[in-house]
Amino acid sequence: MLLTFDDDFLTLVEGQGLEHRGVIYVQQAGRQIGDVVKVVDEHLQNRSGDDQSIQYV
C-alpha cells in the first residue's frame, strides 16, 4: 500500500495503468495532519490483505 498526496503520481497510476499493491490518495488541503492519520489508519485496519484498489481520502 502506498500513501501519496501527489496529484501527478495519481494521474500516472490511473492514466497509464501502472501496477501497484494499492494506493491511498489524500487530498490534504484544509485538513489537519492528525485527521489525515486517523482516516488512513482506519482504512488500513479495515482493508483486506489483497486490496489493490485506489482509495481517495
PyRosetta script that sets phi, psi and omega in degrees:
from pyrosetta import init, pose_from_sequence

init()
pose = pose_from_sequence("MLLTFDDDFLTLVEGQGLEHRGVIYVQQAGRQIGDVVKVVDEHLQNRSGDDQSIQYV")
pose.set_psi(1, 133.7)
pose.set_omega(1, 179.1)
pose.set_phi(2, -117.4)
pose.set_psi(2, 134.6)
pose.set_omega(2, 175.8)
pose.set_phi(3, -105.4)
pose.set_psi(3, 130.5)
pose.set_omega(3, 179.8)
pose.set_phi(4, -142.8)
pose.set_psi(4, 149.2)
pose.set_omega(4, 172.0)
pose.set_phi(5, -108.1)
pose.set_psi(5, 1.3)
pose.set_omega(5, -169.1)
pose.set_phi(6, -90.2)
pose.set_psi(6, 110.4)
pose.set_omega(6, 178.2)
pose.set_phi(7, -59.4)
pose.set_psi(7, -39.1)
pose.set_omega(7, -177.5)
pose.set_phi(8, -65.1)
pose.set_psi(8, -40.6)
pose.set_omega(8, 178.1)
pose.set_phi(9, -64.3)
pose.set_psi(9, -43.3)
pose.set_omega(9, 178.6)
pose.set_phi(10, -59.9)
pose.set_psi(10, -40.5)
pose.set_omega(10, 177.8)
pose.set_phi(11, -61.7)
pose.set_psi(11, -40.6)
pose.set_omega(11, 177.7)
pose.set_phi(12, -63.2)
pose.set_psi(12, -46.1)
pose.set_omega(12, -178.3)
pose.set_phi(13, -62.9)
pose.set_psi(13, -46.8)
pose.set_omega(13, -177.8)
pose.set_phi(14, -72.0)
pose.set_psi(14, -47.4)
pose.set_omega(14, -172.8)
pose.set_phi(15, -74.3)
pose.set_psi(15, -34.7)
pose.set_omega(15, -176.4)
pose.set_phi(16, -106.5)
pose.set_psi(16, 1.5)
pose.set_omega(16, 177.4)
pose.set_phi(17, 62.2)
pose.set_psi(17, 36.1)
pose.set_omega(17, 179.8)
pose.set_phi(18, -61.6)
pose.set_psi(18, 140.3)
pose.set_omega(18, 177.2)
pose.set_phi(19, -69.3)
pose.set_psi(19, 142.0)
pose.set_omega(19, 177.9)
pose.set_phi(20, -157.3)
pose.set_psi(20, 166.6)
pose.set_omega(20, 179.3)
pose.set_phi(21, -99.0)
pose.set_psi(21, 11.1)
pose.set_omega(21, -178.5)
pose.set_phi(22, 123.8)
pose.set_psi(22, 142.8)
pose.set_omega(22, -178.5)
pose.set_phi(23, -133.7)
pose.set_psi(23, 135.0)
pose.set_omega(23, 169.2)
pose.set_phi(24, -110.9)
pose.set_psi(24, 116.8)
pose.set_omega(24, 178.1)
pose.set_phi(25, -101.7)
pose.set_psi(25, 125.5)
pose.set_omega(25, -178.2)
pose.set_phi(26, -113.6)
pose.set_psi(26, 123.4)
pose.set_omega(26, 171.4)
pose.set_phi(27, -94.2)
pose.set_psi(27, 104.7)
pose.set_omega(27, -169.7)
pose.set_phi(28, -83.9)
pose.set_psi(28, -17.2)
pose.set_omega(28, -173.6)
pose.set_phi(29, -47.8)
pose.set_psi(29, 122.4)
pose.set_omega(29, 176.4)
pose.set_phi(30, 79.6)
pose.set_psi(30, 4.1)
pose.set_omega(30, -179.0)
pose.set_phi(31, -108.9)
pose.set_psi(31, 145.7)
pose.set_omega(31, 172.4)
pose.set_phi(32, -78.3)
pose.set_psi(32, 144.4)
pose.set_omega(32, -177.2)
pose.set_phi(33, -60.6)
pose.set_psi(33, -34.1)
pose.set_omega(33, 178.2)
pose.set_phi(34, -61.5)
pose.set_psi(34, -38.2)
pose.set_omega(34, 177.7)
pose.set_phi(35, -66.6)
pose.set_psi(35, -39.6)
pose.set_omega(35, 178.1)
pose.set_phi(36, -63.1)
pose.set_psi(36, -44.9)
pose.set_omega(36, -179.7)
pose.set_phi(37, -60.1)
pose.set_psi(37, -43.0)
pose.set_omega(37, 179.6)
pose.set_phi(38, -61.1)
pose.set_psi(38, -45.3)
pose.set_omega(38, -178.8)
pose.set_phi(39, -65.7)
pose.set_psi(39, -43.4)
pose.set_omega(39, -180.0)
pose.set_phi(40, -65.3)
pose.set_psi(40, -44.2)
pose.set_omega(40, 178.6)
pose.set_phi(41, -59.6)
pose.set_psi(41, -43.7)
pose.set_omega(41, 178.3)
pose.set_phi(42, -61.0)
pose.set_psi(42, -43.8)
pose.set_omega(42, 179.1)
pose.set_phi(43, -61.6)
pose.set_psi(43, -45.2)
pose.set_omega(43, -177.5)
pose.set_phi(44, -65.2)
pose.set_psi(44, -33.6)
pose.set_omega(44, 178.8)
pose.set_phi(45, -70.7)
pose.set_psi(45, -27.6)
pose.set_omega(45, -174.8)
pose.set_phi(46, -101.3)
pose.set_psi(46, -4.4)
pose.set_omega(46, -177.3)
pose.set_phi(47, -87.3)
pose.set_psi(47, 151.0)
pose.set_omega(47, 176.6)
pose.set_phi(48, -79.5)
pose.set_psi(48, 157.5)
pose.set_omega(48, -177.0)
pose.set_phi(49, -64.1)
pose.set_psi(49, -22.0)
pose.set_omega(49, -178.3)
pose.set_phi(50, -104.6)
pose.set_psi(50, 13.4)
pose.set_omega(50, 179.7)
pose.set_phi(51, -68.5)
pose.set_psi(51, 118.0)
pose.set_omega(51, 179.3)
pose.set_phi(52, -119.8)
pose.set_psi(52, 29.7)
pose.set_omega(52, -177.1)
pose.set_phi(53, -86.1)
pose.set_psi(53, 174.2)
pose.set_omega(53, 172.4)
pose.set_phi(54, -106.3)
pose.set_psi(54, 122.2)
pose.set_omega(54, 179.5)
pose.set_phi(55, -109.1)
pose.set_psi(55, 137.6)
pose.set_omega(55, 179.4)
pose.set_phi(56, -110.1)
pose.set_psi(56, 119.8)
pose.set_omega(56, 179.0)
pose.set_phi(57, -128.5)
pose.dump_pdb("model.pdb")
